[in-house]
Structure formats: structure tokens, C-alpha cells
């Protein structure tokens, strides 16, 4: 499961780098709505990757945490 989270994190990092580059260009030309739309789409992809990373981490934590024992009391 750690490997899957690593793949999503790598993809997210790549998207962030691309987004930052586009945003630098956009900040010089804020009327370029095409760039704004592309940045928005990348932001959505980054959010999706972040969700996957968090899901993988939660799944890993559940897999490694000790099982909860059910305690019953005698009547």
C-alpha cells in the first residue's frame, strides 16, 4: 500500500511543478483565461491525488493497527 501512495504522491508533485510554472506565466498575463482554466484543471487533479494519498495512508494505518478486541461482560 505504501507503494501506491508513493505513486500518487509522485504524480501530485509533478502536477504541482507544472502548475507552479503555469502560474508564473499567468501572473505576468492575468488576462490569459486559457492558462487560468488549465491551472484550475491541474488544481483539481492535485486535489484528487491528495485524496488518494490520504486514503492509502488510512488503509495502511488500519492494516498495521492491532485488531480491536470485543470485550463481553458476564451476566
C-alpha positions as CSV (number, residue, x, y, z in Angstrom):
1,X,0.0,0.0,0.0
2,X,2.9,2.3,0.6
3,X,4.0,2.0,-3.0
4,X,0.5,3.1,-4.2
5,X,0.6,6.2,-2.0
6,X,4.1,6.9,-3.3
7,X,2.9,6.7,-6.9
8,X,0.1,9.2,-6.2
9,X,2.5,11.5,-4.3
10,X,4.9,11.5,-7.2
11,X,2.1,12.3,-9.6
12,X,0.9,15.1,-7.3
13,X,4.4,16.5,-7.1
14,X,4.8,16.5,-10.9
15,X,1.4,18.3,-11.2
16,X,2.4,20.9,-8.6
17,X,5.6,21.7,-10.5
18,X,3.7,22.1,-13.8
19,X,1.1,24.2,-12.0
20,X,3.7,26.5,-10.5
21,X,5.3,27.0,-13.9
22,X,2.0,27.9,-15.5
23,X,1.1,30.2,-12.6
24,X,4.3,32.1,-13.0
25,X,3.4,32.7,-16.7
26,X,-0.2,33.5,-15.7
27,X,0.9,36.1,-13.1
28,X,2.6,38.0,-15.9
29,X,-0.6,37.8,-18.1
30,X,-3.7,37.6,-15.9
31,X,-6.0,38.1,-18.8
32,X,-5.0,34.7,-20.3
33,X,-8.1,32.8,-19.4
34,X,-6.8,29.7,-21.2
35,X,-3.9,29.5,-18.6
36,X,-6.3,30.1,-15.7
37,X,-8.5,27.2,-16.9
38,X,-5.5,24.9,-17.3
39,X,-4.3,25.8,-13.8
40,X,-7.8,25.1,-12.4
41,X,-7.8,21.7,-14.1
42,X,-4.4,20.9,-12.6
43,X,-5.6,22.0,-9.1
44,X,-8.5,19.6,-9.4
45,X,-6.0,16.8,-10.3
46,X,-3.8,17.7,-7.4
47,X,-6.8,17.5,-5.1
48,X,-7.7,14.1,-6.4
49,X,-4.1,12.8,-5.9
50,X,-4.1,14.2,-2.4
51,X,-7.3,12.2,-1.7
52,X,-5.8,9.0,-3.0
53,X,-2.6,9.6,-0.9
54,X,-4.8,10.1,2.3
55,X,-6.9,7.0,1.5
56,X,-3.8,4.9,1.1
57,X,-2.3,6.2,4.3
58,X,-5.6,5.4,6.2
59,X,-5.7,2.0,4.7
60,X,-2.1,1.4,5.7
61,X,-2.8,2.5,9.3
62,X,-5.8,0.2,9.5
63,X,-3.8,-2.7,8.3
64,X,-1.0,-2.1,10.8
65,X,-3.0,-1.2,13.8
66,X,-3.8,-4.0,16.3
67,X,-7.3,-5.5,15.9
68,X,-9.8,-4.2,18.5
69,X,-10.9,-6.9,20.8
70,X,-14.6,-7.2,21.6
71,X,-15.0,-7.5,25.4
72,X,-18.1,-9.0,26.7
73,X,-19.2,-9.0,30.3
74,X,-20.8,-12.0,32.0
75,X,-24.3,-11.6,33.2
